[in-house]
């Protein structure tokens, strides 16, 4: 959308080349950090579930059934954790 602006758009002090390039680099870094944090949390939660399943299968099928019964709780707690962390990150940005 920036490339399709009129010439007068770039004459404004807030839309100078330096300001736009600085904003683009900052926004790209924020997007990268946001995606990296979420991806790290998803991988961490999946690794926890897989490790728990392996331990449960090793020690017995009854423990596996208990773990499978608790899986919805683990998913909800992981989603809540992601929500709280992103909320804390937004508070830090302010």
PyMOL Python script that loads the backbone (N, CA, C, O; Angstrom):
from pymol import cmd

cmd.read_pdbstr("""\
ATOM      1  N   UNK A   1       0.821  -1.190   0.000  1.00  0.00           N
ATOM      2  CA  UNK A   1       0.000   0.000   0.000  1.00  0.00           C
ATOM      3  C   UNK A   1       0.863   1.251   0.000  1.00  0.00           C
ATOM      4  O   UNK A   1       0.434   2.298  -0.486  1.00  0.00           O
ATOM      5  N   UNK A   2       2.063   1.157   0.534  1.00  0.00           N
ATOM      6  CA  UNK A   2       2.947   2.320   0.573  1.00  0.00           C
ATOM      7  C   UNK A   2       3.403   2.703  -0.831  1.00  0.00           C
ATOM      8  O   UNK A   2       3.561   3.886  -1.134  1.00  0.00           O
ATOM      9  N   UNK A   3       3.611   1.716  -1.677  1.00  0.00           N
ATOM     10  CA  UNK A   3       4.085   1.994  -3.027  1.00  0.00           C
ATOM     11  C   UNK A   3       3.028   2.662  -3.899  1.00  0.00           C
ATOM     12  O   UNK A   3       3.374   3.287  -4.901  1.00  0.00           O
ATOM     13  N   UNK A   4       1.778   2.549  -3.554  1.00  0.00           N
ATOM     14  CA  UNK A   4       0.702   3.103  -4.368  1.00  0.00           C
ATOM     15  C   UNK A   4       0.254   4.490  -3.912  1.00  0.00           C
ATOM     16  O   UNK A   4      -0.768   4.992  -4.381  1.00  0.00           O
ATOM     17  N   UNK A   5       0.989   5.100  -3.024  1.00  0.00           N
ATOM     18  CA  UNK A   5       0.629   6.432  -2.532  1.00  0.00           C
ATOM     19  C   UNK A   5       0.997   7.492  -3.568  1.00  0.00           C
ATOM     20  O   UNK A   5       1.874   7.283  -4.406  1.00  0.00           O
ATOM     21  N   UNK A   6       0.302   8.643  -3.494  1.00  0.00           N
ATOM     22  CA  UNK A   6       0.625   9.773  -4.353  1.00  0.00           C
ATOM     23  C   UNK A   6       1.964  10.366  -3.936  1.00  0.00           C
ATOM     24  O   UNK A   6       2.466  10.083  -2.848  1.00  0.00           O
ATOM     25  N   UNK A   7       2.531  11.180  -4.796  1.00  0.00           N
ATOM     26  CA  UNK A   7       3.818  11.815  -4.514  1.00  0.00           C
ATOM     27  C   UNK A   7       3.733  12.736  -3.290  1.00  0.00           C
ATOM     28  O   UNK A   7       4.698  12.866  -2.536  1.00  0.00           O
ATOM     29  N   UNK A   8       2.593  13.360  -3.104  1.00  0.00           N
ATOM     30  CA  UNK A   8       2.417  14.279  -1.973  1.00  0.00           C
ATOM     31  C   UNK A   8       2.492  13.540  -0.635  1.00  0.00           C
ATOM     32  O   UNK A   8       2.833  14.146   0.381  1.00  0.00           O
ATOM     33  N   UNK A   9       2.182  12.253  -0.618  1.00  0.00           N
ATOM     34  CA  UNK A   9       2.254  11.466   0.610  1.00  0.00           C
ATOM     35  C   UNK A   9       3.670  11.469   1.161  1.00  0.00           C
ATOM     36  O   UNK A   9       3.864  11.546   2.375  1.00  0.00           O
ATOM     37  N   UNK A  10       4.658  11.386   0.282  1.00  0.00           N
ATOM     38  CA  UNK A  10       6.052  11.310   0.713  1.00  0.00           C
ATOM     39  C   UNK A  10       6.633  12.678   1.059  1.00  0.00           C
ATOM     40  O   UNK A  10       7.719  12.756   1.633  1.00  0.00           O
ATOM     41  N   UNK A  11       5.931  13.751   0.722  1.00  0.00           N
ATOM     42  CA  UNK A  11       6.378  15.093   1.078  1.00  0.00           C
ATOM     43  C   UNK A  11       6.095  15.421   2.533  1.00  0.00           C
ATOM     44  O   UNK A  11       6.710  16.323   3.100  1.00  0.00           O
ATOM     45  N   UNK A  12       5.165  14.691   3.141  1.00  0.00           N
ATOM     46  CA  UNK A  12       4.840  14.926   4.546  1.00  0.00           C
ATOM     47  C   UNK A  12       6.027  14.537   5.419  1.00  0.00           C
ATOM     48  O   UNK A  12       6.732  13.571   5.128  1.00  0.00           O
ATOM     49  N   UNK A  13       6.240  15.287   6.479  1.00  0.00           N
ATOM     50  CA  UNK A  13       7.374  15.050   7.378  1.00  0.00           C
ATOM     51  C   UNK A  13       7.305  13.664   8.036  1.00  0.00           C
ATOM     52  O   UNK A  13       8.334  13.024   8.252  1.00  0.00           O
ATOM     53  N   UNK A  14       6.096  13.210   8.349  1.00  0.00           N
ATOM     54  CA  UNK A  14       5.918  11.915   9.018  1.00  0.00           C
ATOM     55  C   UNK A  14       6.072  10.745   8.051  1.00  0.00           C
ATOM     56  O   UNK A  14       6.212   9.600   8.480  1.00  0.00           O
ATOM     57  N   UNK A  15       6.048  11.025   6.759  1.00  0.00           N
ATOM     58  CA  UNK A  15       6.149   9.969   5.753  1.00  0.00           C
ATOM     59  C   UNK A  15       7.410  10.102   4.909  1.00  0.00           C
ATOM     60  O   UNK A  15       7.415   9.720   3.739  1.00  0.00           O
ATOM     61  N   UNK A  16       8.459  10.632   5.482  1.00  0.00           N
ATOM     62  CA  UNK A  16       9.710  10.757   4.743  1.00  0.00           C
ATOM     63  C   UNK A  16      10.320   9.370   4.542  1.00  0.00           C
ATOM     64  O   UNK A  16       9.895   8.401   5.171  1.00  0.00           O
ATOM     65  N   UNK A  17      11.297   9.281   3.681  1.00  0.00           N
ATOM     66  CA  UNK A  17      11.921   7.999   3.372  1.00  0.00           C
ATOM     67  C   UNK A  17      12.540   7.380   4.622  1.00  0.00           C
ATOM     68  O   UNK A  17      12.411   6.176   4.849  1.00  0.00           O
ATOM     69  N   UNK A  18      13.203   8.187   5.423  1.00  0.00           N
ATOM     70  CA  UNK A  18      13.814   7.677   6.644  1.00  0.00           C
ATOM     71  C   UNK A  18      12.791   7.158   7.633  1.00  0.00           C
ATOM     72  O   UNK A  18      12.987   6.105   8.241  1.00  0.00           O
ATOM     73  N   UNK A  19      11.696   7.891   7.799  1.00  0.00           N
ATOM     74  CA  UNK A  19      10.649   7.465   8.735  1.00  0.00           C
ATOM     75  C   UNK A  19       9.972   6.192   8.256  1.00  0.00           C
ATOM     76  O   UNK A  19       9.687   5.302   9.056  1.00  0.00           O
ATOM     77  N   UNK A  20       9.713   6.100   6.958  1.00  0.00           N
ATOM     78  CA  UNK A  20       9.058   4.898   6.430  1.00  0.00           C
ATOM     79  C   UNK A  20       9.962   3.684   6.512  1.00  0.00           C
ATOM     80  O   UNK A  20       9.505   2.597   6.866  1.00  0.00           O
ATOM     81  N   UNK A  21      11.236   3.850   6.191  1.00  0.00           N
ATOM     82  CA  UNK A  21      12.146   2.694   6.270  1.00  0.00           C
ATOM     83  C   UNK A  21      12.356   2.261   7.723  1.00  0.00           C
ATOM     84  O   UNK A  21      12.472   1.069   8.008  1.00  0.00           O
ATOM     85  N   UNK A  22      12.403   3.223   8.629  1.00  0.00           N
ATOM     86  CA  UNK A  22      12.517   2.881  10.048  1.00  0.00           C
ATOM     87  C   UNK A  22      11.281   2.137  10.532  1.00  0.00           C
ATOM     88  O   UNK A  22      11.390   1.157  11.270  1.00  0.00           O
ATOM     89  N   UNK A  23      10.103   2.600  10.117  1.00  0.00           N
ATOM     90  CA  UNK A  23       8.856   1.937  10.509  1.00  0.00           C
ATOM     91  C   UNK A  23       8.779   0.524   9.936  1.00  0.00           C
ATOM     92  O   UNK A  23       8.327  -0.399  10.615  1.00  0.00           O
ATOM     93  N   UNK A  24       9.221   0.353   8.688  1.00  0.00           N
ATOM     94  CA  UNK A  24       9.203  -0.981   8.079  1.00  0.00           C
ATOM     95  C   UNK A  24      10.133  -1.946   8.804  1.00  0.00           C
ATOM     96  O   UNK A  24       9.773  -3.101   9.030  1.00  0.00           O
ATOM     97  N   UNK A  25      11.322  -1.485   9.171  1.00  0.00           N
ATOM     98  CA  UNK A  25      12.250  -2.381   9.868  1.00  0.00           C
ATOM     99  C   UNK A  25      11.746  -2.719  11.264  1.00  0.00           C
ATOM    100  O   UNK A  25      11.893  -3.855  11.715  1.00  0.00           O
ATOM    101  N   UNK A  26      11.156  -1.753  11.949  1.00  0.00           N
ATOM    102  CA  UNK A  26      10.608  -2.010  13.285  1.00  0.00           C
ATOM    103  C   UNK A  26       9.421  -2.963  13.219  1.00  0.00           C
ATOM    104  O   UNK A  26       9.318  -3.891  14.021  1.00  0.00           O
ATOM    105  N   UNK A  27       8.532  -2.733  12.270  1.00  0.00           N
ATOM    106  CA  UNK A  27       7.363  -3.605  12.142  1.00  0.00           C
ATOM    107  C   UNK A  27       7.762  -5.028  11.782  1.00  0.00           C
ATOM    108  O   UNK A  27       7.172  -5.982  12.289  1.00  0.00           O
ATOM    109  N   UNK A  28       8.746  -5.181  10.922  1.00  0.00           N
ATOM    110  CA  UNK A  28       9.207  -6.525  10.549  1.00  0.00           C
ATOM    111  C   UNK A  28       9.789  -7.252  11.760  1.00  0.00           C
ATOM    112  O   UNK A  28       9.560  -8.448  11.943  1.00  0.00           O
ATOM    113  N   UNK A  29      10.540  -6.523  12.582  1.00  0.00           N
ATOM    114  CA  UNK A  29      11.110  -7.143  13.787  1.00  0.00           C
ATOM    115  C   UNK A  29      10.015  -7.543  14.768  1.00  0.00           C
ATOM    116  O   UNK A  29      10.112  -8.593  15.403  1.00  0.00           O
ATOM    117  N   UNK A  30       8.978  -6.725  14.900  1.00  0.00           N
ATOM    118  CA  UNK A  30       7.875  -7.053  15.815  1.00  0.00           C
ATOM    119  C   UNK A  30       7.106  -8.279  15.329  1.00  0.00           C
ATOM    120  O   UNK A  30       6.726  -9.130  16.133  1.00  0.00           O
ATOM    121  N   UNK A  31       6.876  -8.373  14.032  1.00  0.00           N
ATOM    122  CA  UNK A  31       6.172  -9.532  13.484  1.00  0.00           C
ATOM    123  C   UNK A  31       6.998 -10.793  13.692  1.00  0.00           C
ATOM    124  O   UNK A  31       6.464 -11.833  14.077  1.00  0.00           O
ATOM    125  N   UNK A  32       8.292 -10.702  13.442  1.00  0.00           N
ATOM    126  CA  UNK A  32       9.171 -11.859  13.633  1.00  0.00           C
ATOM    127  C   UNK A  32       9.184 -12.306  15.091  1.00  0.00           C
ATOM    128  O   UNK A  32       9.101 -13.501  15.374  1.00  0.00           O
ATOM    129  N   UNK A  33       9.286 -11.367  16.006  1.00  0.00           N
ATOM    130  CA  UNK A  33       9.309 -11.704  17.432  1.00  0.00           C
ATOM    131  C   UNK A  33       7.991 -12.319  17.865  1.00  0.00           C
ATOM    132  O   UNK A  33       7.976 -13.277  18.639  1.00  0.00           O
ATOM    133  N   UNK A  34       6.894 -11.780  17.377  1.00  0.00           N
ATOM    134  CA  UNK A  34       5.577 -12.299  17.743  1.00  0.00           C
ATOM    135  C   UNK A  34       5.391 -13.727  17.254  1.00  0.00           C
ATOM    136  O   UNK A  34       4.906 -14.583  17.994  1.00  0.00           O
ATOM    137  N   UNK A  35       5.771 -13.981  16.024  1.00  0.00           N
ATOM    138  CA  UNK A  35       5.625 -15.331  15.482  1.00  0.00           C
ATOM    139  C   UNK A  35       6.571 -16.305  16.161  1.00  0.00           C
ATOM    140  O   UNK A  35       6.206 -17.455  16.405  1.00  0.00           O
ATOM    141  N   UNK A  36       7.778 -15.861  16.468  1.00  0.00           N
ATOM    142  CA  UNK A  36       8.742 -16.746  17.116  1.00  0.00           C
ATOM    143  C   UNK A  36       8.256 -17.144  18.510  1.00  0.00           C
ATOM    144  O   UNK A  36       8.385 -18.304  18.899  1.00  0.00           O
ATOM    145  N   UNK A  37       7.703 -16.200  19.261  1.00  0.00           N
ATOM    146  CA  UNK A  37       7.204 -16.512  20.603  1.00  0.00           C
ATOM    147  C   UNK A  37       6.062 -17.519  20.549  1.00  0.00           C
ATOM    148  O   UNK A  37       6.036 -18.477  21.322  1.00  0.00           O
ATOM    149  N   UNK A  38       5.133 -17.305  19.648  1.00  0.00           N
ATOM    150  CA  UNK A  38       3.995 -18.222  19.551  1.00  0.00           C
ATOM    151  C   UNK A  38       4.439 -19.596  19.082  1.00  0.00           C
ATOM    152  O   UNK A  38       3.969 -20.612  19.594  1.00  0.00           O
ATOM    153  N   UNK A  39       5.334 -19.633  18.118  1.00  0.00           N
ATOM    154  CA  UNK A  39       5.813 -20.920  17.618  1.00  0.00           C
ATOM    155  C   UNK A  39       6.576 -21.667  18.703  1.00  0.00           C
ATOM    156  O   UNK A  39       6.437 -22.883  18.833  1.00  0.00           O
ATOM    157  N   UNK A  40       7.380 -20.952  19.481  1.00  0.00           N
ATOM    158  CA  UNK A  40       8.103 -21.589  20.582  1.00  0.00           C
ATOM    159  C   UNK A  40       7.148 -22.189  21.603  1.00  0.00           C
ATOM    160  O   UNK A  40       7.382 -23.293  22.095  1.00  0.00           O
ATOM    161  N   UNK A  41       6.084 -21.483  21.925  1.00  0.00           N
ATOM    162  CA  UNK A  41       5.122 -22.010  22.890  1.00  0.00           C
ATOM    163  C   UNK A  41       4.398 -23.246  22.346  1.00  0.00           C
ATOM    164  O   UNK A  41       4.171 -24.206  23.083  1.00  0.00           O
ATOM    165  N   UNK A  42       4.042 -23.226  21.079  1.00  0.00           N
ATOM    166  CA  UNK A  42       3.361 -24.377  20.488  1.00  0.00           C
ATOM    167  C   UNK A  42       4.288 -25.587  20.490  1.00  0.00           C
ATOM    168  O   UNK A  42       3.868 -26.687  20.851  1.00  0.00           O
ATOM    169  N   UNK A  43       5.530 -25.400  20.096  1.00  0.00           N
ATOM    170  CA  UNK A  43       6.486 -26.513  20.076  1.00  0.00           C
ATOM    171  C   UNK A  43       6.729 -27.034  21.481  1.00  0.00           C
ATOM    172  O   UNK A  43       6.810 -28.244  21.687  1.00  0.00           O
ATOM    173  N   UNK A  44       6.844 -26.140  22.444  1.00  0.00           N
ATOM    174  CA  UNK A  44       7.070 -26.555  23.826  1.00  0.00           C
ATOM    175  C   UNK A  44       5.891 -27.370  24.355  1.00  0.00           C
ATOM    176  O   UNK A  44       6.087 -28.397  25.006  1.00  0.00           O
ATOM    177  N   UNK A  45       4.672 -26.917  24.079  1.00  0.00           N
ATOM    178  CA  UNK A  45       3.503 -27.654  24.548  1.00  0.00           C
ATOM    179  C   UNK A  45       3.366 -29.001  23.852  1.00  0.00           C
ATOM    180  O   UNK A  45       3.007 -29.991  24.490  1.00  0.00           O
ATOM    181  N   UNK A  46       3.643 -29.052  22.568  1.00  0.00           N
ATOM    182  CA  UNK A  46       3.583 -30.333  21.855  1.00  0.00           C
ATOM    183  C   UNK A  46       4.646 -31.304  22.370  1.00  0.00           C
ATOM    184  O   UNK A  46       4.378 -32.496  22.517  1.00  0.00           O
ATOM    185  N   UNK A  47       5.847 -30.797  22.644  1.00  0.00           N
ATOM    186  CA  UNK A  47       6.903 -31.656  23.184  1.00  0.00           C
ATOM    187  C   UNK A  47       6.519 -32.191  24.565  1.00  0.00           C
ATOM    188  O   UNK A  47       6.819 -33.339  24.891  1.00  0.00           O
ATOM    189  N   UNK A  48       5.862 -31.367  25.372  1.00  0.00           N
ATOM    190  CA  UNK A  48       5.408 -31.816  26.681  1.00  0.00           C
ATOM    191  C   UNK A  48       4.378 -32.928  26.559  1.00  0.00           C
ATOM    192  O   UNK A  48       4.430 -33.913  27.296  1.00  0.00           O
ATOM    193  N   UNK A  49       3.444 -32.772  25.632  1.00  0.00           N
ATOM    194  CA  UNK A  49       2.419 -33.808  25.432  1.00  0.00           C
ATOM    195  C   UNK A  49       3.049 -35.099  24.923  1.00  0.00           C
ATOM    196  O   UNK A  49       2.712 -36.180  25.405  1.00  0.00           O
ATOM    197  N   UNK A  50       3.946 -35.001  23.970  1.00  0.00           N
ATOM    198  CA  UNK A  50       4.585 -36.200  23.423  1.00  0.00           C
ATOM    199  C   UNK A  50       5.430 -36.894  24.491  1.00  0.00           C
ATOM    200  O   UNK A  50       5.392 -38.119  24.607  1.00  0.00           O
ATOM    201  N   UNK A  51       6.186 -36.128  25.268  1.00  0.00           N
ATOM    202  CA  UNK A  51       6.996 -36.726  26.333  1.00  0.00           C
ATOM    203  C   UNK A  51       6.110 -37.409  27.374  1.00  0.00           C
ATOM    204  O   UNK A  51       6.436 -38.489  27.865  1.00  0.00           O
ATOM    205  N   UNK A  52       5.001 -36.775  27.701  1.00  0.00           N
ATOM    206  CA  UNK A  52       4.070 -37.390  28.646  1.00  0.00           C
ATOM    207  C   UNK A  52       3.478 -38.684  28.113  1.00  0.00           C
ATOM    208  O   UNK A  52       3.307 -39.648  28.858  1.00  0.00           O
ATOM    209  N   UNK A  53       3.166 -38.704  26.829  1.00  0.00           N
ATOM    210  CA  UNK A  53       2.626 -39.931  26.224  1.00  0.00           C
ATOM    211  C   UNK A  53       3.666 -41.049  26.221  1.00  0.00           C
ATOM    212  O   UNK A  53       3.338 -42.203  26.499  1.00  0.00           O
ATOM    213  N   UNK A  54       4.896 -40.718  25.914  1.00  0.00           N
ATOM    214  CA  UNK A  54       5.955 -41.738  25.918  1.00  0.00           C
ATOM    215  C   UNK A  54       6.155 -42.301  27.323  1.00  0.00           C
ATOM    216  O   UNK A  54       6.280 -43.514  27.490  1.00  0.00           O
ATOM    217  N   UNK A  55       6.187 -41.445  28.319  1.00  0.00           N
ATOM    218  CA  UNK A  55       6.351 -41.908  29.699  1.00  0.00           C
ATOM    219  C   UNK A  55       5.156 -42.759  30.115  1.00  0.00           C
ATOM    220  O   UNK A  55       5.312 -43.782  30.782  1.00  0.00           O
ATOM    221  N   UNK A  56       3.973 -42.331  29.718  1.00  0.00           N
ATOM    222  CA  UNK A  56       2.771 -43.084  30.083  1.00  0.00           C
ATOM    223  C   UNK A  56       2.760 -44.459  29.434  1.00  0.00           C
ATOM    224  O   UNK A  56       2.426 -45.449  30.085  1.00  0.00           O
ATOM    225  N   UNK A  57       3.117 -44.530  28.175  1.00  0.00           N
ATOM    226  CA  UNK A  57       3.175 -45.836  27.514  1.00  0.00           C
ATOM    227  C   UNK A  57       4.246 -46.723  28.128  1.00  0.00           C
ATOM    228  O   UNK A  57       4.075 -47.940  28.188  1.00  0.00           O
ATOM    229  N   UNK A  58       5.334 -46.143  28.579  1.00  0.00           N
ATOM    230  CA  UNK A  58       6.403 -46.923  29.189  1.00  0.00           C
ATOM    231  C   UNK A  58       5.951 -47.525  30.519  1.00  0.00           C
ATOM    232  O   UNK A  58       6.247 -48.684  30.811  1.00  0.00           O
ATOM    233  N   UNK A  59       5.237 -46.742  31.321  1.00  0.00           N
ATOM    234  CA  UNK A  59       4.851 -47.221  32.640  1.00  0.00           C
ATOM    235  C   UNK A  59       3.535 -47.978  32.677  1.00  0.00           C
ATOM    236  O   UNK A  59       3.239 -48.639  33.672  1.00  0.00           O
ATOM    237  N   UNK A  60       2.747 -47.900  31.634  1.00  0.00           N
ATOM    238  CA  UNK A  60       1.532 -48.706  31.619  1.00  0.00           C
ATOM    239  C   UNK A  60       0.374 -48.031  30.922  1.00  0.00           C
ATOM    240  O   UNK A  60       0.313 -46.809  30.789  1.00  0.00           O
ATOM    241  N   UNK A  61      -0.533 -48.866  30.486  1.00  0.00           N
ATOM    242  CA  UNK A  61      -1.654 -48.355  29.702  1.00  0.00           C
ATOM    243  C   UNK A  61      -2.661 -47.601  30.561  1.00  0.00           C
ATOM    244  O   UNK A  61      -3.364 -46.722  30.061  1.00  0.00           O
ATOM    245  N   UNK A  62      -2.741 -47.938  31.858  1.00  0.00           N
ATOM    246  CA  UNK A  62      -3.667 -47.215  32.732  1.00  0.00           C
ATOM    247  C   UNK A  62      -3.253 -45.741  32.883  1.00  0.00           C
ATOM    248  O   UNK A  62      -4.085 -44.835  32.861  1.00  0.00           O
ATOM    249  N   UNK A  63      -1.958 -45.543  33.033  1.00  0.00           N
ATOM    250  CA  UNK A  63      -1.458 -44.183  33.131  1.00  0.00           C
ATOM    251  C   UNK A  63      -1.677 -43.434  31.813  1.00  0.00           C
ATOM    252  O   UNK A  63      -1.913 -42.226  31.802  1.00  0.00           O
ATOM    253  N   UNK A  64      -1.595 -44.164  30.721  1.00  0.00           N
ATOM    254  CA  UNK A  64      -1.854 -43.558  29.417  1.00  0.00           C
ATOM    255  C   UNK A  64      -3.305 -43.097  29.310  1.00  0.00           C
ATOM    256  O   UNK A  64      -3.575 -42.017  28.784  1.00  0.00           O
ATOM    257  N   UNK A  65      -4.229 -43.899  29.802  1.00  0.00           N
ATOM    258  CA  UNK A  65      -5.630 -43.511  29.769  1.00  0.00           C
ATOM    259  C   UNK A  65      -5.899 -42.284  30.645  1.00  0.00           C
ATOM    260  O   UNK A  65      -6.700 -41.421  30.288  1.00  0.00           O
ATOM    261  N   UNK A  66      -5.232 -42.218  31.780  1.00  0.00           N
ATOM    262  CA  UNK A  66      -5.380 -41.050  32.650  1.00  0.00           C
ATOM    263  C   UNK A  66      -4.839 -39.804  31.946  1.00  0.00           C
ATOM    264  O   UNK A  66      -5.449 -38.736  31.997  1.00  0.00           O
ATOM    265  N   UNK A  67      -3.697 -39.955  31.296  1.00  0.00           N
ATOM    266  CA  UNK A  67      -3.118 -38.820  30.577  1.00  0.00           C
ATOM    267  C   UNK A  67      -4.017 -38.380  29.425  1.00  0.00           C
ATOM    268  O   UNK A  67      -4.190 -37.185  29.188  1.00  0.00           O
ATOM    269  N   UNK A  68      -4.582 -39.338  28.717  1.00  0.00           N
ATOM    270  CA  UNK A  68      -5.486 -38.984  27.624  1.00  0.00           C
ATOM    271  C   UNK A  68      -6.752 -38.301  28.138  1.00  0.00           C
ATOM    272  O   UNK A  68      -7.312 -37.439  27.461  1.00  0.00           O
ATOM    273  N   UNK A  69      -7.196 -38.679  29.315  1.00  0.00           N
ATOM    274  CA  UNK A  69      -8.357 -38.020  29.903  1.00  0.00           C
ATOM    275  C   UNK A  69      -8.016 -36.580  30.294  1.00  0.00           C
ATOM    276  O   UNK A  69      -8.894 -35.716  30.291  1.00  0.00           O
ATOM    277  N   UNK A  70      -6.759 -36.316  30.629  1.00  0.00           N
ATOM    278  CA  UNK A  70      -6.337 -34.978  31.040  1.00  0.00           C
ATOM    279  C   UNK A  70      -5.894 -34.113  29.854  1.00  0.00           C
ATOM    280  O   UNK A  70      -5.613 -32.928  30.030  1.00  0.00           O
ATOM    281  N   UNK A  71      -5.830 -34.689  28.659  1.00  0.00           N
ATOM    282  CA  UNK A  71      -5.356 -33.955  27.497  1.00  0.00           C
ATOM    283  C   UNK A  71      -6.174 -32.687  27.202  1.00  0.00           C
ATOM    284  O   UNK A  71      -5.573 -31.662  26.880  1.00  0.00           O
ATOM    285  N   UNK A  72      -7.493 -32.704  27.294  1.00  0.00           N
ATOM    286  CA  UNK A  72      -8.221 -31.437  27.083  1.00  0.00           C
ATOM    287  C   UNK A  72      -7.821 -30.351  28.087  1.00  0.00           C
ATOM    288  O   UNK A  72      -7.740 -29.175  27.730  1.00  0.00           O
ATOM    289  N   UNK A  73      -7.575 -30.737  29.329  1.00  0.00           N
ATOM    290  CA  UNK A  73      -7.132 -29.761  30.323  1.00  0.00           C
ATOM    291  C   UNK A  73      -5.761 -29.198  29.957  1.00  0.00           C
ATOM    292  O   UNK A  73      -5.516 -28.003  30.122  1.00  0.00           O
ATOM    293  N   UNK A  74      -4.879 -30.046  29.467  1.00  0.00           N
ATOM    294  CA  UNK A  74      -3.562 -29.579  29.041  1.00  0.00           C
ATOM    295  C   UNK A  74      -3.667 -28.610  27.867  1.00  0.00           C
ATOM    296  O   UNK A  74      -2.942 -27.616  27.812  1.00  0.00           O
ATOM    297  N   UNK A  75      -4.561 -28.894  26.936  1.00  0.00           N
ATOM    298  CA  UNK A  75      -4.734 -28.022  25.778  1.00  0.00           C
ATOM    299  C   UNK A  75      -5.286 -26.667  26.212  1.00  0.00           C
ATOM    300  O   UNK A  75      -4.825 -25.625  25.747  1.00  0.00           O
ATOM    301  N   UNK A  76      -6.266 -26.686  27.100  1.00  0.00           N
ATOM    302  CA  UNK A  76      -6.844 -25.431  27.584  1.00  0.00           C
ATOM    303  C   UNK A  76      -5.818 -24.627  28.382  1.00  0.00           C
ATOM    304  O   UNK A  76      -5.747 -23.406  28.246  1.00  0.00           O
ATOM    305  N   UNK A  77      -5.034 -25.297  29.203  1.00  0.00           N
ATOM    306  CA  UNK A  77      -4.027 -24.575  29.987  1.00  0.00           C
ATOM    307  C   UNK A  77      -2.931 -24.018  29.088  1.00  0.00           C
ATOM    308  O   UNK A  77      -2.412 -22.934  29.355  1.00  0.00           O
ATOM    309  N   UNK A  78      -2.567 -24.735  28.029  1.00  0.00           N
ATOM    310  CA  UNK A  78      -1.590 -24.217  27.080  1.00  0.00           C
ATOM    311  C   UNK A  78      -2.108 -23.000  26.343  1.00  0.00           C
ATOM    312  O   UNK A  78      -1.374 -22.035  26.129  1.00  0.00           O
ATOM    313  N   UNK A  79      -3.378 -23.044  25.952  1.00  0.00           N
ATOM    314  CA  UNK A  79      -3.978 -21.886  25.278  1.00  0.00           C
ATOM    315  C   UNK A  79      -4.063 -20.696  26.229  1.00  0.00           C
ATOM    316  O   UNK A  79      -3.815 -19.561  25.820  1.00  0.00           O
ATOM    317  N   UNK A  80      -4.408 -20.939  27.487  1.00  0.00           N
ATOM    318  CA  UNK A  80      -4.463 -19.868  28.478  1.00  0.00           C
ATOM    319  C   UNK A  80      -3.080 -19.270  28.713  1.00  0.00           C
ATOM    320  O   UNK A  80      -2.936 -18.055  28.848  1.00  0.00           O
ATOM    321  N   UNK A  81      -2.080 -20.118  28.759  1.00  0.00           N
ATOM    322  CA  UNK A  81      -0.714 -19.639  28.938  1.00  0.00           C
ATOM    323  C   UNK A  81      -0.300 -18.746  27.765  1.00  0.00           C
ATOM    324  O   UNK A  81       0.300 -17.691  27.971  1.00  0.00           O
ATOM    325  N   UNK A  82      -0.616 -19.162  26.549  1.00  0.00           N
ATOM    326  CA  UNK A  82      -0.286 -18.340  25.379  1.00  0.00           C
ATOM    327  C   UNK A  82      -1.019 -17.007  25.430  1.00  0.00           C
ATOM    328  O   UNK A  82      -0.448 -15.968  25.098  1.00  0.00           O
ATOM    329  N   UNK A  83      -2.282 -17.033  25.845  1.00  0.00           N
ATOM    330  CA  UNK A  83      -3.067 -15.802  25.948  1.00  0.00           C
ATOM    331  C   UNK A  83      -2.459 -14.850  26.982  1.00  0.00           C
ATOM    332  O   UNK A  83      -2.348 -13.649  26.735  1.00  0.00           O
ATOM    333  N   UNK A  84      -2.071 -15.382  28.127  1.00  0.00           N
ATOM    334  CA  UNK A  84      -1.508 -14.541  29.176  1.00  0.00           C
ATOM    335  C   UNK A  84      -0.146 -13.984  28.787  1.00  0.00           C
ATOM    336  O   UNK A  84       0.166 -12.837  29.109  1.00  0.00           O
ATOM    337  N   UNK A  85       0.658 -14.769  28.107  1.00  0.00           N
ATOM    338  CA  UNK A  85       1.980 -14.293  27.703  1.00  0.00           C
ATOM    339  C   UNK A  85       1.861 -13.199  26.645  1.00  0.00           C
ATOM    340  O   UNK A  85       2.585 -12.204  26.687  1.00  0.00           O
ATOM    341  N   UNK A  86       0.944 -13.390  25.698  1.00  0.00           N
ATOM    342  CA  UNK A  86       0.786 -12.334  24.685  1.00  0.00           C
ATOM    343  C   UNK A  86       0.183 -11.074  25.314  1.00  0.00           C
ATOM    344  O   UNK A  86       0.504  -9.963  24.892  1.00  0.00           O
ATOM    345  N   UNK A  87      -0.673 -11.233  26.306  1.00  0.00           N
ATOM    346  CA  UNK A  87      -1.197 -10.077  27.014  1.00  0.00           C
ATOM    347  C   UNK A  87      -0.110  -9.339  27.772  1.00  0.00           C
ATOM    348  O   UNK A  87      -0.097  -8.108  27.801  1.00  0.00           O
ATOM    349  N   UNK A  88       0.800 -10.077  28.382  1.00  0.00           N
ATOM    350  CA  UNK A  88       1.910  -9.465  29.109  1.00  0.00           C
ATOM    351  C   UNK A  88       2.851  -8.759  28.136  1.00  0.00           C
ATOM    352  O   UNK A  88       3.397  -7.702  28.452  1.00  0.00           O
ATOM    353  N   UNK A  89       3.039  -9.344  26.953  1.00  0.00           N
ATOM    354  CA  UNK A  89       3.906  -8.701  25.953  1.00  0.00           C
ATOM    355  C   UNK A  89       3.295  -7.400  25.464  1.00  0.00           C
ATOM    356  O   UNK A  89       4.011  -6.431  25.210  1.00  0.00           O
ATOM    357  N   UNK A  90       1.970  -7.373  25.330  1.00  0.00           N
ATOM    358  CA  UNK A  90       1.303  -6.126  24.915  1.00  0.00           C
ATOM    359  C   UNK A  90       1.418  -5.068  25.999  1.00  0.00           C
ATOM    360  O   UNK A  90       1.564  -3.882  25.702  1.00  0.00           O
ATOM    361  N   UNK A  91       1.352  -5.493  27.259  1.00  0.00           N
ATOM    362  CA  UNK A  91       1.497  -4.539  28.370  1.00  0.00           C
ATOM    363  C   UNK A  91       2.933  -3.959  28.388  1.00  0.00           C
ATOM    364  O   UNK A  91       3.124  -2.779  28.683  1.00  0.00           O
ATOM    365  N   UNK A  92       3.932  -4.801  28.070  1.00  0.00           N
ATOM    366  CA  UNK A  92       5.305  -4.328  28.041  1.00  0.00           C
ATOM    367  C   UNK A  92       5.532  -3.327  26.922  1.00  0.00           C
ATOM    368  O   UNK A  92       6.337  -2.406  27.061  1.00  0.00           O
ATOM    369  N   UNK A  93       4.823  -3.506  25.808  1.00  0.00           N
ATOM    370  CA  UNK A  93       4.981  -2.579  24.686  1.00  0.00           C
ATOM    371  C   UNK A  93       4.462  -1.200  25.018  1.00  0.00           C
ATOM    372  O   UNK A  93       4.952  -0.210  24.477  1.00  0.00           O
ATOM    373  N   UNK A  94       3.481  -1.114  25.895  1.00  0.00           N
ATOM    374  CA  UNK A  94       2.912   0.189  26.264  1.00  0.00           C
ATOM    375  C   UNK A  94       3.826   0.834  27.233  1.00  0.00           C
ATOM    376  O   UNK A  94       3.558   1.945  27.690  1.00  0.00           O
TER     377      UNK A  94
END
""", "prot")
cmd.dss("prot")
cmd.show_as("cartoon", "prot")
cmd.util.cbc("prot")
cmd.orient("prot")
